[in-house]
Amino acid sequence: MRELTKKQKKLLDQWWKDNEPSKEAEILFNKTNPLGSWEDLTLEQQEALEKINDTEILCQEVNSYLWDKRFENVG
């Protein structure tokens, strides 16, 4: 399997939500969600995703998913 599983997406969605800046911070300081790529995840988070379904392109799939999340509400 080369795509993220539902469990992996659910974890990424939760971590994304947990890192969302407040509306005030977004407006005043132009803050955005710091999760943007595989490298932004903690080691524990990376290991949790690997434990569910480790593939040779997991980090690329995570990067793509987080990129899509960042821009899903733009425009």
MOPAC internal coordinates of N, CA, C and O (Angstrom, degrees):
PM7 1SCF
backbone

  N    0.0000 0     0.00 0     0.00 0    0    0    0
  C    1.4439 1     0.00 0     0.00 0    1    0    0
  C    1.5253 1   108.96 1     0.00 0    2    1    0
  O    1.2310 1   120.56 1   -45.07 1    3    2    1
  N    1.3017 1   116.54 1   134.93 1    3    2    1
  C    1.4463 1   120.62 1  -175.98 1    5    3    2
  C    1.5211 1   114.06 1  -114.70 1    6    5    3
  O    1.2310 1   119.98 1  -178.31 1    7    6    5
  N    1.3211 1   117.65 1     1.69 1    7    6    5
  C    1.4520 1   120.24 1   178.97 1    9    7    6
  C    1.5168 1   109.61 1  -110.28 1   10    9    7
  O    1.2310 1   120.91 1   -17.48 1   11   10    9
  N    1.3294 1   115.87 1   162.52 1   11   10    9
  C    1.4491 1   119.97 1   176.75 1   13   11   10
  C    1.5248 1   109.91 1   -68.06 1   14   13   11
  O    1.2310 1   121.04 1   -36.16 1   15   14   13
  N    1.3091 1   115.62 1   143.84 1   15   14   13
  C    1.4602 1   120.15 1   177.19 1   17   15   14
  C    1.5301 1   109.10 1   -81.56 1   18   17   15
  O    1.2310 1   121.12 1   -11.80 1   19   18   17
  N    1.3267 1   115.47 1   168.20 1   19   18   17
  C    1.4688 1   120.26 1   177.11 1   21   19   18
  C    1.5256 1   110.68 1   -60.16 1   22   21   19
  O    1.2310 1   120.33 1   141.13 1   23   22   21
  N    1.3246 1   116.97 1   -38.87 1   23   22   21
  C    1.4628 1   120.74 1   179.31 1   25   23   22
  C    1.5257 1   111.06 1   -63.62 1   26   25   23
  O    1.2310 1   120.67 1   137.72 1   27   26   25
  N    1.3280 1   116.32 1   -42.28 1   27   26   25
  C    1.4568 1   119.70 1   179.37 1   29   27   26
  C    1.5274 1   110.48 1   -65.61 1   30   29   27
  O    1.2310 1   120.45 1   137.09 1   31   30   29
  N    1.3260 1   116.74 1   -42.91 1   31   30   29
  C    1.4670 1   120.21 1   178.58 1   33   31   30
  C    1.5193 1   111.09 1   -62.79 1   34   33   31
  O    1.2310 1   120.66 1   140.98 1   35   34   33
  N    1.3311 1   116.33 1   -39.02 1   35   34   33
  C    1.4611 1   120.58 1   179.65 1   37   35   34
  C    1.5311 1   110.49 1   -63.14 1   38   37   35
  O    1.2310 1   120.76 1   136.46 1   39   38   37
  N    1.3343 1   116.15 1   -43.54 1   39   38   37
  C    1.4603 1   119.86 1   177.21 1   41   39   38
  C    1.5265 1   111.30 1   -62.28 1   42   41   39
  O    1.2310 1   120.39 1   133.54 1   43   42   41
  N    1.3214 1   116.87 1   -46.46 1   43   42   41
  C    1.4630 1   120.56 1   179.58 1   45   43   42
  C    1.5261 1   111.40 1   -61.54 1   46   45   43
  O    1.2310 1   120.56 1   139.72 1   47   46   45
  N    1.3347 1   116.54 1   -40.28 1   47   46   45
  C    1.4615 1   120.30 1   177.76 1   49   47   46
  C    1.5213 1   110.99 1   -62.56 1   50   49   47
  O    1.2310 1   120.41 1   138.64 1   51   50   49
  N    1.3272 1   116.83 1   -41.36 1   51   50   49
  C    1.4661 1   120.36 1  -179.91 1   53   51   50
  C    1.5285 1   110.65 1   -66.87 1   54   53   51
  O    1.2310 1   120.42 1   135.03 1   55   54   53
  N    1.3237 1   116.81 1   -44.97 1   55   54   53
  C    1.4662 1   119.81 1   178.84 1   57   55   54
  C    1.5208 1   110.63 1   -63.77 1   58   57   55
  O    1.2310 1   120.25 1   143.35 1   59   58   57
  N    1.3295 1   117.13 1   -36.65 1   59   58   57
  C    1.4575 1   121.55 1   177.76 1   61   59   58
  C    1.5319 1   109.21 1   -62.27 1   62   61   59
  O    1.2310 1   121.04 1   132.29 1   63   62   61
  N    1.3330 1   115.61 1   -47.71 1   63   62   61
  C    1.4613 1   120.99 1  -179.33 1   65   63   62
  C    1.5284 1   110.89 1   -62.21 1   66   65   63
  O    1.2310 1   120.53 1   138.68 1   67   66   65
  N    1.3159 1   116.60 1   -41.32 1   67   66   65
  C    1.4620 1   121.17 1   179.85 1   69   67   66
  C    1.5285 1   112.91 1   -63.51 1   70   69   67
  O    1.2310 1   119.99 1   155.41 1   71   70   69
  N    1.3195 1   117.63 1   -24.59 1   71   70   69
  C    1.4629 1   121.93 1  -177.19 1   73   71   70
  C    1.5229 1   113.89 1  -102.65 1   74   73   71
  O    1.2310 1   120.18 1  -175.79 1   75   74   73
  N    1.3261 1   117.26 1     4.21 1   75   74   73
  C    1.4578 1   120.09 1   179.78 1   77   75   74
  C    1.5250 1   109.85 1   -64.40 1   78   77   75
  O    1.2310 1   119.87 1   -49.78 1   79   78   77
  N    1.3323 1   117.86 1   130.22 1   79   78   77
  C    1.4698 1   119.39 1   175.83 1   81   79   78
  C    1.5286 1   109.84 1   -73.46 1   82   81   79
  O    1.2310 1   120.77 1   -22.02 1   83   82   81
  N    1.3076 1   116.13 1   157.98 1   83   82   81
  C    1.4647 1   119.69 1   177.43 1   85   83   82
  C    1.5231 1   108.87 1   -67.26 1   86   85   83
  O    1.2310 1   121.03 1   -20.09 1   87   86   85
  N    1.3132 1   115.63 1   159.91 1   87   86   85
  C    1.4759 1   119.90 1   178.76 1   89   87   86
  C    1.5190 1   110.52 1   -60.59 1   90   89   87
  O    1.2310 1   120.28 1   143.31 1   91   90   89
  N    1.3345 1   117.07 1   -36.69 1   91   90   89
  C    1.4627 1   120.83 1   179.23 1   93   91   90
  C    1.5312 1   111.35 1   -63.79 1   94   93   91
  O    1.2310 1   120.93 1   135.09 1   95   94   93
  N    1.3292 1   115.83 1   -44.91 1   95   94   93
  C    1.4615 1   120.00 1   179.11 1   97   95   94
  C    1.5227 1   110.78 1   -64.43 1   98   97   95
  O    1.2310 1   121.16 1   142.81 1   99   98   97
  N    1.3256 1   115.39 1   -37.19 1   99   98   97
  C    1.4620 1   119.84 1   179.33 1  101   99   98
  C    1.5312 1   110.55 1   -64.43 1  102  101   99
  O    1.2310 1   120.64 1   136.70 1  103  102  101
  N    1.3226 1   116.39 1   -43.30 1  103  102  101
  C    1.4642 1   121.04 1  -177.68 1  105  103  102
  C    1.5273 1   111.24 1   -75.33 1  106  105  103
  O    1.2310 1   120.35 1   130.17 1  107  106  105
  N    1.3380 1   116.94 1   -49.83 1  107  106  105
  C    1.4596 1   120.94 1  -174.34 1  109  107  106
  C    1.5194 1   113.76 1   -73.79 1  110  109  107
  O    1.2310 1   120.43 1   139.78 1  111  110  109
  N    1.3108 1   116.79 1   -40.22 1  111  110  109
  C    1.4595 1   120.19 1  -172.44 1  113  111  110
  C    1.5187 1   113.74 1  -114.96 1  114  113  111
  O    1.2310 1   120.55 1  -174.30 1  115  114  113
  N    1.3270 1   116.55 1     5.70 1  115  114  113
  C    1.4588 1   121.82 1  -179.79 1  117  115  114
  C    1.5324 1   111.25 1    55.45 1  118  117  115
  O    1.2310 1   121.07 1  -142.18 1  119  118  117
  N    1.3308 1   115.56 1    37.82 1  119  118  117
  C    1.4666 1   121.25 1   179.32 1  121  119  118
  C    1.5171 1   110.01 1   -76.51 1  122  121  119
  O    1.2310 1   121.14 1   -36.13 1  123  122  121
  N    1.3031 1   115.42 1   143.87 1  123  122  121
  C    1.4579 1   121.42 1   174.19 1  125  123  122
  C    1.5224 1   108.15 1  -127.35 1  126  125  123
  O    1.2310 1   120.98 1   -10.75 1  127  126  125
  N    1.3022 1   115.72 1   169.25 1  127  126  125
  C    1.4525 1   120.52 1   178.75 1  129  127  126
  C    1.5281 1   109.04 1   -62.80 1  130  129  127
  O    1.2310 1   120.31 1   -51.66 1  131  130  129
  N    1.3355 1   117.02 1   128.34 1  131  130  129
  C    1.4668 1   119.28 1  -177.20 1  133  131  130
  C    1.5275 1   114.60 1   -73.47 1  134  133  131
  O    1.2310 1   120.05 1   167.61 1  135  134  133
  N    1.3306 1   117.52 1   -12.39 1  135  134  133
  C    1.4688 1   119.26 1   178.36 1  137  135  134
  C    1.5172 1   109.14 1   -81.53 1  138  137  135
  O    1.2310 1   120.85 1   -65.08 1  139  138  137
  N    1.2979 1   115.97 1   114.92 1  139  138  137
  C    1.4492 1   119.36 1   179.73 1  141  139  138
  C    1.5096 1   113.61 1  -136.16 1  142  141  139
  O    1.2310 1   121.11 1   166.07 1  143  142  141
  N    1.3331 1   115.48 1   -13.93 1  143  142  141
  C    1.4561 1   118.39 1  -177.80 1  145  143  142
  C    1.5311 1   109.96 1  -159.33 1  146  145  143
  O    1.2310 1   121.50 1    -8.02 1  147  146  145
  N    1.3018 1   114.74 1   171.98 1  147  146  145
  C    1.4680 1   123.32 1   178.02 1  149  147  146
  C    1.5302 1   110.34 1   -53.07 1  150  149  147
  O    1.2310 1   120.08 1   139.13 1  151  150  149
  N    1.3194 1   117.46 1   -40.87 1  151  150  149
  C    1.4552 1   122.57 1  -176.53 1  153  151  150
  C    1.5271 1   112.53 1   -66.84 1  154  153  151
  O    1.2310 1   119.88 1   159.09 1  155  154  153
  N    1.3280 1   117.83 1   -20.91 1  155  154  153
  C    1.4615 1   121.64 1   179.51 1  157  155  154
  C    1.5290 1   112.72 1   -81.03 1  158  157  155
  O    1.2310 1   120.22 1   166.63 1  159  158  157
  N    1.3220 1   117.18 1   -13.37 1  159  158  157
  C    1.4601 1   121.33 1   178.07 1  161  159  158
  C    1.5253 1   109.69 1   -79.56 1  162  161  159
  O    1.2310 1   120.96 1   -29.31 1  163  162  161
  N    1.3217 1   115.77 1   150.69 1  163  162  161
  C    1.4643 1   119.22 1   175.31 1  165  163  162
  C    1.5257 1   108.94 1   -72.62 1  166  165  163
  O    1.2310 1   120.73 1   -15.12 1  167  166  165
  N    1.2900 1   116.21 1   164.88 1  167  166  165
  C    1.4637 1   121.10 1   177.76 1  169  167  166
  C    1.5237 1   110.34 1   -60.14 1  170  169  167
  O    1.2310 1   120.55 1   140.51 1  171  170  169
  N    1.3258 1   116.56 1   -39.49 1  171  170  169
  C    1.4648 1   120.61 1   179.21 1  173  171  170
  C    1.5295 1   111.11 1   -63.70 1  174  173  171
  O    1.2310 1   120.52 1   139.49 1  175  174  173
  N    1.3143 1   116.62 1   -40.51 1  175  174  173
  C    1.4638 1   120.44 1   178.22 1  177  175  174
  C    1.5231 1   110.91 1   -65.51 1  178  177  175
  O    1.2310 1   120.40 1   136.21 1  179  178  177
  N    1.3154 1   116.83 1   -43.79 1  179  178  177
  C    1.4610 1   120.58 1   178.36 1  181  179  178
  C    1.5240 1   110.53 1   -60.51 1  182  181  179
  O    1.2310 1   120.49 1   136.29 1  183  182  181
  N    1.3296 1   116.68 1   -43.71 1  183  182  181
  C    1.4623 1   120.72 1   179.93 1  185  183  182
  C    1.5244 1   111.52 1   -65.32 1  186  185  183
  O    1.2310 1   120.04 1   143.96 1  187  186  185
  N    1.3344 1   117.52 1   -36.04 1  187  186  185
  C    1.4653 1   120.65 1   178.22 1  189  187  186
  C    1.5276 1   110.31 1   -63.31 1  190  189  187
  O    1.2310 1   120.33 1   138.16 1  191  190  189
  N    1.3345 1   116.98 1   -41.84 1  191  190  189
  C    1.4596 1   120.40 1   178.25 1  193  191  190
  C    1.5244 1   111.16 1   -67.09 1  194  193  191
  O    1.2310 1   120.47 1   139.16 1  195  194  193
  N    1.3191 1   116.70 1   -40.84 1  195  194  193
  C    1.4673 1   120.85 1   179.00 1  197  195  194
  C    1.5251 1   111.43 1   -64.86 1  198  197  195
  O    1.2310 1   120.45 1   143.04 1  199  198  197
  N    1.3285 1   116.75 1   -36.96 1  199  198  197
  C    1.4620 1   120.68 1  -179.10 1  201  199  198
  C    1.5286 1   111.07 1   -63.96 1  202  201  199
  O    1.2310 1   120.23 1   144.51 1  203  202  201
  N    1.3264 1   117.17 1   -35.49 1  203  202  201
  C    1.4647 1   121.29 1  -179.66 1  205  203  202
  C    1.5220 1   110.56 1   -70.37 1  206  205  203
  O    1.2310 1   120.52 1   129.76 1  207  206  205
  N    1.3290 1   116.61 1   -50.24 1  207  206  205
  C    1.4605 1   120.26 1  -178.33 1  209  207  206
  C    1.5239 1   108.91 1  -162.56 1  210  209  207
  O    1.2310 1   120.31 1   -83.64 1  211  210  209
  N    1.3127 1   117.02 1    96.36 1  211  210  209
  C    1.4612 1   121.78 1  -178.61 1  213  211  210
  C    1.5214 1   109.44 1   -90.13 1  214  213  211
  O    1.2310 1   121.21 1   -61.05 1  215  214  213
  N    1.3145 1   115.30 1   118.95 1  215  214  213
  C    1.4662 1   120.61 1   176.73 1  217  215  214
  C    1.5167 1   109.23 1  -123.40 1  218  217  215
  O    1.2310 1   120.88 1   -12.06 1  219  218  217
  N    1.3079 1   115.92 1   167.94 1  219  218  217
  C    1.4649 1   120.23 1  -178.85 1  221  219  218
  C    1.5217 1   112.52 1   -69.40 1  222  221  219
  O    1.2310 1   120.01 1   162.49 1  223  222  221
  N    1.3288 1   117.59 1   -17.51 1  223  222  221
  C    1.4644 1   120.17 1  -179.26 1  225  223  222
  C    1.5278 1   111.98 1  -119.36 1  226  225  223
  O    1.2310 1   120.47 1  -154.13 1  227  226  225
  N    1.3204 1   116.71 1    25.87 1  227  226  225
  C    1.4628 1   120.41 1  -177.62 1  229  227  226
  C    1.5276 1   111.52 1   -57.86 1  230  229  227
  O    1.2310 1   119.87 1   132.99 1  231  230  229
  N    1.3103 1   117.85 1   -47.01 1  231  230  229
  C    1.4666 1   119.00 1  -177.87 1  233  231  230
  C    1.5330 1   111.09 1   -63.54 1  234  233  231
  O    1.2310 1   119.52 1   144.92 1  235  234  233
  N    1.3206 1   118.51 1   -35.08 1  235  234  233
  C    1.4638 1   120.81 1   177.14 1  237  235  234
  C    1.5235 1   111.31 1   -67.25 1  238  237  235
  O    1.2310 1   120.57 1   140.52 1  239  238  237
  N    1.3281 1   116.51 1   -39.48 1  239  238  237
  C    1.4603 1   120.73 1   178.14 1  241  239  238
  C    1.5288 1   110.78 1   -65.88 1  242  241  239
  O    1.2310 1   120.40 1   139.61 1  243  242  241
  N    1.3266 1   116.85 1   -40.39 1  243  242  241
  C    1.4623 1   120.82 1   177.47 1  245  243  242
  C    1.5262 1   109.82 1   -64.34 1  246  245  243
  O    1.2310 1   120.39 1   134.28 1  247  246  245
  N    1.3144 1   116.86 1   -45.72 1  247  246  245
  C    1.4686 1   120.39 1   178.49 1  249  247  246
  C    1.5214 1   111.16 1   -57.42 1  250  249  247
  O    1.2310 1   120.30 1   135.34 1  251  250  249
  N    1.3101 1   117.04 1   -44.66 1  251  250  249
  C    1.4589 1   121.78 1   179.89 1  253  251  250
  C    1.5300 1   110.97 1   -64.02 1  254  253  251
  O    1.2310 1   120.40 1   136.22 1  255  254  253
  N    1.3165 1   116.84 1   -43.78 1  255  254  253
  C    1.4671 1   121.29 1  -179.11 1  257  255  254
  C    1.5338 1   110.77 1   -63.73 1  258  257  255
  O    1.2310 1   120.50 1   134.38 1  259  258  257
  N    1.3357 1   116.66 1   -45.62 1  259  258  257
  C    1.4613 1   119.86 1  -179.96 1  261  259  258
  C    1.5244 1   111.70 1   -67.38 1  262  261  259
  O    1.2310 1   120.30 1   144.08 1  263  262  261
  N    1.3214 1   117.03 1   -35.92 1  263  262  261
  C    1.4699 1   121.03 1   176.31 1  265  263  262
  C    1.5269 1   109.67 1   -61.53 1  266  265  263
  O    1.2310 1   120.53 1   134.49 1  267  266  265
  N    1.3251 1   116.59 1   -45.51 1  267  266  265
  C    1.4680 1   120.79 1   178.66 1  269  267  266
  C    1.5229 1   111.34 1   -62.63 1  270  269  267
  O    1.2310 1   119.97 1   139.79 1  271  270  269
  N    1.3445 1   117.66 1   -40.21 1  271  270  269
  C    1.4641 1   121.12 1   178.79 1  273  271  270
  C    1.5203 1   110.49 1   -62.56 1  274  273  271
  O    1.2310 1   120.42 1   139.23 1  275  274  273
  N    1.3248 1   116.80 1   -40.77 1  275  274  273
  C    1.4618 1   120.27 1  -178.35 1  277  275  274
  C    1.5241 1   111.49 1   -61.76 1  278  277  275
  O    1.2310 1   120.30 1   143.99 1  279  278  277
  N    1.3027 1   117.04 1   -36.01 1  279  278  277
  C    1.4569 1   119.99 1  -173.50 1  281  279  278
  C    1.5231 1   114.58 1  -108.10 1  282  281  279
  O    1.2310 1   119.69 1  -170.96 1  283  282  281
  N    1.3420 1   118.19 1     9.04 1  283  282  281
  C    1.4591 1   119.44 1  -177.82 1  285  283  282
  C    1.5300 1   112.73 1   -69.65 1  286  285  283
  O    1.2310 1   119.52 1   154.57 1  287  286  285
  N    1.3155 1   118.53 1   -25.43 1  287  286  285
  C    1.4622 1   121.18 1  -178.48 1  289  287  286
  C    1.5245 1   112.78 1  -105.79 1  290  289  287
  O    1.2310 1   120.28 1  -172.59 1  291  290  289
  N    1.3166 1   117.07 1     7.41 1  291  290  289
  C    1.4638 1   120.63 1  -179.96 1  293  291  290
  C    1.5313 1   109.31 1   -90.00 1  294  293  291
  O    1.2310 1   121.92 1   -40.93 1  295  294  293
  N    1.3068 1   113.93 1   139.07 1  295  294  293
  C    1.4402 1   118.50 1   170.19 1  297  295  294
  C    1.4546 1   117.36 1    90.71 1  298  297  295
  O    1.2310 1   120.10 1   180.00 1  299  298  297

